[in-house]
């Protein structure tokens, strides 16, 4: 046992697993590699940001996700799933100068969300699929991959975390509602503060004793929120880039978000909208996530699948108030093989998109249904509305 078992609220395991990787790939299907990239950041005199050509770090080696910088900014810790999207997840380290990659953990358990503690240890989320509801939580490991101890007094559904100070953590809990919570190691209490939120690590806001995270909306009208240390209520910083939830801060206090093949920036102190700062022409950079910025602010780490998820492209068009017929127009004359060669045609993602349109009784659902069947085969029974 990792912790003494107790009764927990049930959660949707599909939601949890989707949050633990940013691959968007689920179920038994061909593996679409997901890579980490590093791009140089430079700053103009007027404060604007320039993002250089990204350098691929992980070489199509399975699904790579959840990167964090080591304190010196010279290496990344990240999660690798080498054989399939749902395979064993372990912690790896990559040297940003040499590209040398080292595997850190090889335990029977899954590890996720790796970071370095102030005393040089490894902190992860440790879990086992078979005992997900009773043995899941943050753990401390030696940096050689040896498990030491749990952080919480009992198991909890913590998907991501951020250390706020020596005794306090912000933790994201994907339970019946995905909430951002504050855990006090002295009192051993966990208090939910805001929900529903994206299942991603909260971010420390540069120069402030506060965190940011994304509060989510079923229609993709998400907003980036601020929670000050010691505060009960959160405030809104800015709306997110439509349909996206992952944001990163530069040390200068600017926000970065990715969508499609573009990176957008926003300075909450003066900007009233998002500004496009770069467009990537590389066909492998058509679905980028801006995940973290280096401690010095000179490198941006991006996550991008080898092929863009088709369901996400269609969803983006629907969120632009386009009809289903309009969103599908580009793809209707493409054969299934051509679509699968260019895009990640993930059955789970397409069916999830279809079900969301069914719940809204959207016009053109029959067209979307026929399109999904053509690509992925017969549909499961429609869920109750």
Secondary structure, DSSP 8 states (H G I E B T S, - for coil): --S---------HHHHHHHH-SS---SSS----EEEEEEEEEE-TTS-EEE---EESSTT-SEEEEEEE-TTSSEEEEEEE-SSTTS--EEEEEETTT--EEE----SSEEEEEEE-TTS-EEEEEE-GGGTTTSEEEEEE-TTS-EEEESSSS---EEEEEE-SSSEEEEEEESSSEEEEEEETTTTEEEEEEESB-SS--EE-TTSSEEEEEE--TTS--EEEEEETT-SS-EEEEE-STT----EE-TTS-EEEEETTEEEEE-TTT-SS-EEEEE---TT-SSEEEEEE-TTS-EEEEEEESS-BHHHHHHHHHHTT--HHHHHGGGTTS-HHHHHHHSB--HHHHHHHHHHHHHTT-TTHHHHHHHHHHHH-S-------
